């Protein structure tokens, strides 16, 4: 599965970009929504990885990719699309592309905002979707209250940070997340193998991110994740190959 974020250019193209503002990725303080596709700046020569502090990515092709090109290139690859902005036109265009390329079963709606998720589901209810932030909090409440087995869940994916990477490979901007006690409590509350096993038994996949070291990949699977997200596909592939050979 590919995990990505999308934004809409001024002339209506859906581009793959982690940020709406392009300063961090290109050095130009402009928004995707304020420029036409042909005027999009190139990625920087070297770009620091958000979840691997001090490590940089580089490549010969520095152009931003179109979501449609990605669908053409990887027609059978599952794709998780996070929607970060409340933009009905963006949501509609993504849904249109998903339908055009007949990939509703393998393209996932994702967002932390419940309001945006409602729009996504209304626009294309055939696509699977993940837990929003508020739904994730409700999930924890139901789990600790013992009511979870009796409550129907429509989500197909639970996606969450692996807490142990915070302040090690991932340095958060929010000061509260730099507090070791907060991260300790977050890990104790969320990384519950019995919760994950319950979700998996109900057909819900549990994916933890972003695991860029073998020790983190191993920790994610040990706690019950069915999948992990990584900035290094080869690292993950090699890890899985070694596990299968044992």
Secondary structure, DSSP 8 states (H G I E B T S, - for coil): -EEEEEEE-TTS-EEE-S-SB-HHHHS---BGGGS-GGG-----SSEEETTEEEEEE--S--S--BHHHHHHHTTTS-EEEE--S--HHHHHHHHHHHHHTT-GGGEEEE-S-HHHHHHHHHH-TTS-BB--HHHHHHHHHHHHHT-GGGS----SEEEEE-GGGBTTTB--SSGGGG-HHHHHHHHHHH--HHHHHHHHHTT-EEEEE---SHHHHHHHHHTT-SEE--S-HHHHHHHHHHHHH-
